[in-house]
Structure formats: structure tokens, C-alpha cells
Amino acid sequence: MIKYVTHEQIDKRVWDETIARSYNRLMYGYSWYLDEVCDRWDALVQNDYEAVMPLPVRKKYGQPYVYHPFFAQQLGVFSTNYLSGFTVNKFVTAVPDKFRLVDVQLNTACDPEDFLSHSTRERRNHVLNLSPAYHEITAAYNENTKRNLAKARKEKLTVEKITDIDAAIEFYVTHNGYRSPEVKPADYARFRRAMLEARQRSMLNILCVKEANTVLAKGIFGIDGSNRAIYLMGTSSVEGKNKGAMQLLMDEFIQQHCGKIQLLDFEGSDIDGIARFYKGFGAVEQPYYHFYQNRLPFYLRWLKKK
């Protein structure tokens, strides 16, 4: 049986145990992460927390709706057992009717086959298997990646691990924030708090690329044990791009973590140029799905357009 529970009714200890034991677990699903990046979240729970689905919720003009928060690429159903399309369909249709609008991105284990009658859109993610040895992984780098790495090494760029979350976010906003004007300062503040929580749990790794004392690139990674590392945020300056700084940053992370972590999740992308960058390291495409259902009265549908 799948039941709807409000935020106050969620047993977060049991919830996090379920996420940790889920075969499709992601960092985004932990209660502490959701607490920070969501305005509020309720949930759907199957039986005794065998499977769970967070429901980030907001209100607009008094109308509650389920929305997808920034900095949590994939949510949907997390389960300790294999997820069939039928089970995913049961969860999606169990969202209470009071939420007339549902706008979420499901994780890759949520096969949309059984709810094609609803509105879904395939999106692209890329992941890299980190199980092989470093030399095996680098053998699959494409020529452009190898060329940029050679350029970065010729320029004598260096990579170091840092702990300053604020500086990493500020660097991103300065050099890349203009590309996402919909992400507001309050959203970055939420992400910052989530990263502070991640650091307390030893689930955070921040790398910085420098030329002498000049910062050229920074990258923030979330690490969930030996399961998966997620490239949560990162960018380079124009100078860093021209000198192969991001290729060097990614290569350093791969070298440090290959054989220790199963997957490097690049968290995207639908943008062809970014997808090519990830594929340059040998990453493979892994689809996930955006689910959108608008049952608002016609006179309110303008509140949230697809």
C-alpha cells in the first residue's frame, strides 16, 4: 500500500535507511539534502518504507503543487527492491488530488513505459564507470580531451583540494550564473546549506585549478560512499577554458577516485556542447524522465506553464 505522508509524519531515520539501502540511491534522496534544497517536502511511502517518493511542495495563490527543486537533478521513487514500471505508475497516480500540478524529474530507474499517457519528456544524463584502472579509463578519452589535458600540463596548471564552499559557489555564479537567471540567490543559499550538511557527513569534495595564484576552475562533487560521485556544480573562467582547466580538474578527480567509486555522474546534459565534453572522458548516456501533469482549472493554468 502506498500512502501519502506530510513532512511532519515522515520518520527521517527510517527514510534515510531506505535511501541508503535503495538499489537506485542518489544523494538527492536523503532527508537532510531535501530539507535544505526544498521549500518543504511531503512524501509517498510504500508499506513500511520499502519504497519512497519525495514530493517537494509549494503554494502559489493558495494552490499547492509538486515542483522540482534546483540542485537535485533526479528524484522520483527510491526502492529497496527492483522498480517495475507498474510500481512507478502506482506511485505517480498516488499523488493526492489536492496537488493539481505535478512537475518532477524522475531518476533513471523509474521507467516511464507504463505511464506514457501522462506527459513525460526524456532528458539526458551522462555517467562514467570508475571501476577500471586509471590507464584503462584514460585510454577511452577522445582526442580533444587528450589535447586539452596536454595543453593544461604544458601551462603547468595545478589542481588542489579546497574546503571553501562559499568561494566555490561564488566562482560559479561569477563565471556561469548568467546562463541560469531562473536560479536566484536564495536557491544558491539553499545549495550552500546542503553542501555544509554534505561536508559534515564526509560526502563533499571540492577541486580548484590554478595557474600560479590565479584560479581558473572550480568543481563541487558530492560523494555517496563507494556508490556514486555527482558533479554538482563547476565551471571555469574564459582563460581556464582556453587552457584546458576543466579537463584537468575532471581528470584529477577521476585519477583520485577510480577503483574506489563505481560511477561518476556528470549530472547532464541536454546541451550538446556540454554532453560532448562529458563524452570526451568516455561517459555514456543515461536517460531519465521529466514528468509533468497539469490538472489546474483552465483559469489557473498560466500559474505554471510547462
C-alpha positions in Angstrom: 0.0 0.0 0.0 1.2 3.5 -0.9 0.3 6.3 1.5 0.7 10.0 1.5 2.5 11.4 4.5 3.1 15.1 5.4 6.5 16.3 6.3 5.8 16.2 10.0 4.8 12.5 9.7 8.0 11.3 8.0 10.3 9.1 10.1 13.6 10.6 8.7 15.8 8.0 10.3 13.9 5.2 8.6 13.7 7.3 5.4 17.4 7.7 5.2 17.9 4.0 5.9 15.7 3.2 2.9 17.6 5.6 0.7 20.9 4.1 1.8 19.6 0.6 1.0 17.9 1.5 -2.2 19.4 -0.1 -5.3 18.9 3.3 -7.1 20.0 5.5 -4.3 21.1 9.1 -5.0 22.4 11.8 -2.7 19.4 13.9 -3.5 17.1 11.5 -1.8 18.4 11.8 1.7 16.2 13.7 4.1 19.0 16.1 5.1 19.5 17.1 1.4 15.8 17.5 0.7 15.4 19.6 3.9 17.9 22.1 2.5 17.1 22.4 -1.2 13.2 22.2 -0.9 10.8 24.8 0.4 9.0 21.9 2.0 8.6 18.2 1.1 6.0 15.6 1.8 6.2 12.0 0.6 4.6 8.9 -0.7 5.6 5.8 1.3 5.0 2.1 0.3 4.3 -0.2 3.2 7.0 0.1 5.9 9.3 2.4 3.9 10.1 -0.3 1.3 10.0 2.4 -1.4 9.6 6.1 -1.0 9.0 9.1 -3.3 9.7 12.7 -2.0 7.2 15.3 -3.0 8.7 18.8 -2.9 5.7 21.2 -2.4 5.0 24.8 -2.8 1.9 27.1 -2.8 1.0 29.8 -5.2 -2.1 31.8 -4.8 -3.2 29.3 -2.3 -2.8 26.4 -4.7 -0.4 23.6 -3.5 1.7 21.9 -6.2 4.6 19.5 -6.5 7.6 21.1 -8.0 11.2 20.1 -8.8 13.9 21.9 -6.7 17.1 23.2 -8.1 20.3 21.2 -7.4 18.5 17.9 -7.2 18.6 16.5 -10.8 16.7 13.3 -10.2 14.1 12.4 -7.6 11.1 10.1 -8.1 10.8 6.7 -6.5 13.7 5.1 -4.4 13.3 1.4 -3.6 15.0 -1.4 -1.8 13.5 -3.8 -4.4 13.6 -3.7 -8.2 11.3 -1.0 -9.6 8.9 -2.1 -12.3 7.1 0.4 -14.5 3.9 -0.8 -12.8 5.2 0.2 -9.4 6.3 3.6 -10.6 2.9 4.1 -12.2 1.3 3.3 -8.8 3.4 5.9 -7.1 2.7 8.6 -9.7 -1.0 8.1 -9.6 -1.0 8.1 -5.8 0.0 11.7 -5.7 -3.0 13.3 -3.8 -5.6 15.1 -6.0 -5.0 18.3 -4.0 -1.8 18.7 -5.9 -3.3 19.7 -9.2 0.1 20.4 -10.7 3.0 17.8 -10.6 6.3 18.8 -12.1 9.2 16.4 -11.2 12.2 14.7 -12.7 12.3 11.0 -12.0 15.5 9.0 -11.5 16.8 6.7 -14.2 15.3 3.6 -12.5 11.8 5.0 -13.0 10.9 3.5 -16.3 8.0 5.6 -17.8 6.8 2.8 -20.1 3.6 2.2 -18.0 2.5 5.8 -17.7 3.0 7.1 -21.2 -0.5 8.5 -21.1 0.9 11.2 -18.8 3.3 13.9 -20.1 6.9 12.7 -20.0 10.0 14.1 -21.6 13.3 12.2 -21.9 16.3 14.0 -20.7 20.0 13.1 -20.9 22.4 12.4 -18.2 26.0 11.0 -18.6 27.9 8.7 -16.3 31.4 7.3 -16.3 32.3 3.9 -14.9 35.1 4.4 -12.4 35.7 0.7 -11.6 38.5 0.2 -14.1 42.1 1.3 -13.5 43.1 4.8 -14.4 45.0 3.9 -17.5 42.0 1.9 -18.8 39.7 4.9 -18.3 42.1 7.4 -19.9 42.5 5.1 -23.0 38.9 6.0 -23.8 39.4 9.8 -23.6 38.8 11.3 -27.0 41.4 13.3 -28.9 40.0 16.7 -27.9 40.2 15.8 -24.2 43.7 14.5 -24.5 44.7 17.6 -26.4 43.3 19.9 -23.7 45.0 17.9 -20.9 48.3 18.2 -22.7 47.7 22.0 -23.0 46.9 22.3 -19.3 50.0 20.4 -18.3 52.1 22.4 -20.7 50.8 25.6 -18.9 51.8 24.0 -15.6 48.3 24.3 -14.2 47.8 22.7 -10.7 44.9 21.1 -9.0 44.3 21.2 -5.3 41.5 20.2 -2.9 39.8 23.0 -1.1 37.1 23.3 1.6 35.7 26.8 1.0 32.1 26.2 -0.2 31.2 29.9 -0.4 34.2 30.6 -2.7 33.3 27.7 -5.0 29.7 28.8 -5.3 30.7 32.4 -5.8 33.2 31.4 -8.6 30.4 29.5 -10.3 27.9 32.4 -10.1 30.5 34.9 -11.4 31.5 32.9 -14.4 28.4 30.9 -15.2 25.4 32.2 -13.3 24.2 34.3 -16.2 23.3 31.1 -18.0 20.7 30.3 -15.4 18.9 33.5 -14.5 16.0 31.5 -13.0 18.3 30.3 -10.2 18.1 33.1 -7.6 20.4 34.0 -4.7 18.0 32.2 -2.3 18.5 29.0 -4.3 22.3 29.2 -4.1 21.9 29.8 -0.4 19.9 26.5 -0.1 22.6 24.7 -2.1 25.2 26.1 0.2 23.4 24.7 3.3 23.1 21.3 1.6 26.8 21.3 0.9 27.5 22.2 4.6 25.5 19.2 5.5 27.3 17.0 3.0 30.7 18.1 4.4 29.6 17.1 7.9 29.0 13.7 6.5 32.3 13.5 4.6 30.3 13.5 1.3 31.9 16.6 -0.2 34.9 17.1 -2.5 35.8 20.5 -4.0 38.7 20.9 -6.5 40.3 24.0 -7.7 42.6 24.6 -10.7 45.2 27.3 -10.6 47.9 28.9 -12.7 50.3 30.3 -10.1 47.8 32.2 -7.8 45.1 32.7 -10.4 42.0 30.5 -10.0 40.9 29.1 -13.4 38.3 26.5 -12.5 36.4 25.0 -9.5 34.2 21.9 -9.2 32.0 20.6 -6.4 31.4 16.9 -6.1 29.0 15.0 -3.8 30.2 11.5 -2.9 27.9 8.8 -1.6 30.3 6.2 -0.3 31.5 3.8 -2.9 28.3 4.1 -4.9 28.4 7.3 -6.9 30.1 10.7 -7.2 27.9 13.5 -8.6 29.4 16.6 -10.3 27.1 19.0 -8.6 28.5 22.4 -9.7 31.5 23.7 -11.5 32.9 26.0 -14.2 36.0 27.7 -15.5 36.9 31.2 -16.4 37.4 32.1 -20.0 41.1 31.8 -19.5 40.6 28.5 -17.8 38.6 27.2 -20.7 41.3 28.2 -23.2 43.9 26.4 -21.1 42.1 23.1 -20.6 41.4 23.8 -16.9 38.1 21.8 -16.7 39.6 18.8 -18.4 42.4 18.8 -15.9 40.0 19.1 -13.0 37.9 16.2 -14.2 41.0 14.1 -14.9 42.3 14.7 -11.4 39.0 13.7 -9.9 38.9 10.5 -12.0 42.5 9.7 -11.1 41.8 10.1 -7.4 38.7 8.1 -7.3 38.9 5.4 -9.9 38.7 1.9 -8.3 37.1 3.4 -5.2 33.7 4.7 -6.5 31.5 2.9 -9.0 30.2 5.8 -11.1 31.0 9.5 -11.8 27.6 11.1 -12.5 28.1 14.3 -14.6 24.5 15.5 -13.9 23.7 16.3 -17.5 23.4 17.4 -20.1 20.7 18.1 -22.7 23.0 20.8 -24.2 25.1 19.2 -27.0 28.3 21.0 -26.2 28.3 20.1 -22.6 27.3 16.5 -23.5 30.3 16.3 -25.8 32.6 17.5 -23.0 31.4 14.6 -20.8 31.6 12.1 -23.6 35.2 13.2 -24.1 36.0 11.3 -20.9 34.3 8.1 -22.1 31.0 8.8 -20.3 27.9 7.1 -21.6 24.4 8.5 -22.0 21.8 7.5 -19.3 18.3 8.8 -19.8 15.9 10.0 -17.1 12.4 11.4 -17.4 10.7 14.7 -16.7 7.1 14.1 -15.6 4.6 16.9 -15.9 0.9 16.8 -15.1 -1.2 20.0 -15.1 -4.8 19.5 -13.8 -5.3 23.0 -12.7 -8.6 24.7 -13.7 -8.1 26.4 -17.1 -8.2 29.8 -15.5 -5.2 28.9 -13.3 -3.0 27.1 -15.8 -1.0 30.2 -16.5 0.5 29.9 -13.0 2.9 27.2 -14.0 3.5 26.6 -17.7 5.4 23.6 -18.9 
